[in-house]
Amino acid sequence: IGSIGLHHTDKENQLMLGYVLAEECWGQGIMVEASKAVIKYGFDNLGLDNISVEHFSYNKQSKRVIEKLGFKYIETKEKSYKIYDGSMVDNLCYLLSKEEFKDI
């Protein structure tokens, strides 16, 4: 039905959360619960200090998941990614620290 994982970044002790979920499974809380487990693993088992995540400006479903997980908005990278039709889209960037995750 989808996938989830932590991906390398250029920051020390920080990885990026990435996920995809089949549309027929949206709105069921699946990705929030799966993300919490992966984030907990990253902090508890991998010793991460921070986890980042990004979403395209038009992806309201991912934005909602990110908000529920307690990530803090950092910046918007304007027209930073080329999608399948060749158009450039904005990426909104968020960060979650180990300490902030313990509060949710």
N, C-alpha and C positions, 0 to 999 in steps of 0.2 A: 504493500500500500504506500510505501515511501522509503525514505532513508534519512539518517541523521548522523552527524559526526563532528569531530573537532579537527580543524584544518590549521596548518602552519601559518604563522605571520612573521613579520620581521622584528617583532617585539620579544624581549626576553620574558620567560614565564607567562606568556599569553598565547592563547590559541583562539581561533574564530569558530563559532558555532555555525553550522550550515545544515539545512534540512529542506526536504521536499515531501509533500503529502498529496496523494491522489484527491482530486476535487470532491469526489463523492464521500470522502472522510472528513471534510472540513466541518468546523463547528461542533465537534464532539469532544474537544479537550485532549485529543490524542497527542498533538504536538507539544502542548504545554507540559503534559506529564512526562513524555519522552525526553523533552529538553531538560526538565528538572533533574532527571536521572543522569543525563550526560554531563550537565553542569556540575552536579555533586561529585561525579567521578573525576572530572577535571580538577576540581579543587582538592578533594580528599585523597585521590590516588596519584594524580600527576603532579601535585604541588604547584598548580598554577596560582598566580596572584590575580589575574584578570582574564575575562573571556569577552571577546568582542562579537558583534553580529551586525550585519548590514541587510537592508532590503531596498528594492527599487521603489521609487517614490509612488508609483501607482499600486503597489502591492499592499492593500489595506489589511488583508488577512495576516500577513507576516507581521505587520506593524502591531496588530492586536496581540499576537503571541508574545512579541518582544516586550510590550508594555506589561502584560500579565506576569512575565518573568522578572520584572524589576530592573531591566536595563535602563541606563541613563543616556539620553541623546547627547552626542558629542558634536557632530558636524554633518553637513551635506556636501558630498562630492558631486558637483554639477557636471552633467553630461560625461560621466566617467566610465560608462560601460556601453558597449555596442550589443544590442539584442539581435535576435534572429532576422528581423526585417531590415536591419542596417541602421536603424535610428539609435541615437545616443540617449541614455536615460540617466537620471540622478540616482545616486546611492545615498541613503541615510545611514549614518554610522552610530553605533551605540556601544557602551562598555558596562560591564558588571564586575565589581570587585568581590573577592572572597568574603569580605566583611559585609557587604551589601546583600549578598546571597543568603547569609545566615539570618537576615532580618525578614525574609519572605517565607 
